[in-house]
Amino acid sequence: MKLSGLQDIHIEELKKLLDGWKFVKSCRHFKKVNSDVIWYFHISCINHVDDFDSVGDVAVEFMNGKERLVIIGAELGNIEGVGQKRFPVKNAAQAKSSSDDIYKYFQTIGLPFLERFSNPEEVVAVLDQGGEKAMRISPLVDQHQKQILTLSQHYGIKL
């Protein structure tokens, strides 16, 4: 089977598991809107000659109407602190089992991240602290001060 067919099976299985999430095919991510906060669960497929590895990352996007204020997030394994976590897919059966595995990992690592960091005060506190914890929620260190300032001003968070 072609890799694209295996990827389609993998995504279709994830769609079944992520009830209430909208799949945006062009971006290969799942999206859930919660008022002025949007959650993303993005799936990357790292292709090899005969198979691929699936990798998940999550993000929280803070909005002001249709304008993005700040987006934070990272790959699930990096959030956990173990480095990139890959889910191999070599055939149709493994496409389904890897979907189950990445979904369980998302439930364990990604969903708690999304819930915790939907609170702008929590984001500001972690980014302001700096170091490894800040890197786990926003690997773009040069953006941290701008993210802190934007969230603090918009939500009235005192530094």
KALIN-V951049 format. One record per residue. N is the residue number from 1. RES is the residue in one small letter. SS is DSSP state (H for helix, E for strand, L for the rest). Layout:
BEGIN
N/RES/SS, N/RES/SS
END
This chain:
BEGIN
1/m/L, 2/k/L, 3/l/H, 4/s/H, 5/g/H, 6/l/H, 7/q/H, 8/d/H, 9/i/H, 10/h/H, 11/i/H, 12/e/H, 13/e/H, 14/l/H, 15/k/H, 16/k/H, 17/l/H, 18/l/L, 19/d/L, 20/g/L, 21/w/L, 22/k/E, 23/f/E, 24/v/E, 25/k/L, 26/s/L, 27/c/L, 28/r/L, 29/h/E, 30/f/E, 31/k/E, 32/k/E, 33/v/E, 34/n/E, 35/s/L, 36/d/L, 37/v/E, 38/i/E, 39/w/E, 40/y/E, 41/f/E, 42/h/E, 43/i/E, 44/s/E, 45/c/E, 46/i/E, 47/n/E, 48/h/L, 49/v/L, 50/d/L, 51/d/L, 52/f/E, 53/d/E, 54/s/E, 55/v/E, 56/g/E, 57/d/E, 58/v/E, 59/a/E, 60/v/E, 61/e/E, 62/f/E, 63/m/E, 64/n/E, 65/g/L, 66/k/L, 67/e/E, 68/r/E, 69/l/E, 70/v/E, 71/i/E, 72/i/E, 73/g/E, 74/a/E, 75/e/E, 76/l/H, 77/g/H, 78/n/H, 79/i/H, 80/e/H, 81/g/L, 82/v/L, 83/g/L, 84/q/L, 85/k/L, 86/r/L, 87/f/E, 88/p/E, 89/v/E, 90/k/L, 91/n/L, 92/a/H, 93/a/H, 94/q/H, 95/a/H, 96/k/H, 97/s/H, 98/s/H, 99/s/H, 100/d/H, 101/d/H, 102/i/H, 103/y/H, 104/k/H, 105/y/H, 106/f/H, 107/q/H, 108/t/H, 109/i/H, 110/g/H, 111/l/H, 112/p/H, 113/f/H, 114/l/H, 115/e/H, 116/r/H, 117/f/L, 118/s/L, 119/n/L, 120/p/H, 121/e/H, 122/e/H, 123/v/H, 124/v/H, 125/a/H, 126/v/H, 127/l/H, 128/d/H, 129/q/H, 130/g/L, 131/g/H, 132/e/H, 133/k/H, 134/a/H, 135/m/H, 136/r/H, 137/i/H, 138/s/E, 139/p/L, 140/l/L, 141/v/H, 142/d/H, 143/q/H, 144/h/H, 145/q/H, 146/k/H, 147/q/H, 148/i/H, 149/l/H, 150/t/H, 151/l/H, 152/s/H, 153/q/H, 154/h/H, 155/y/H, 156/g/L, 157/i/L, 158/k/L, 159/l/L
END
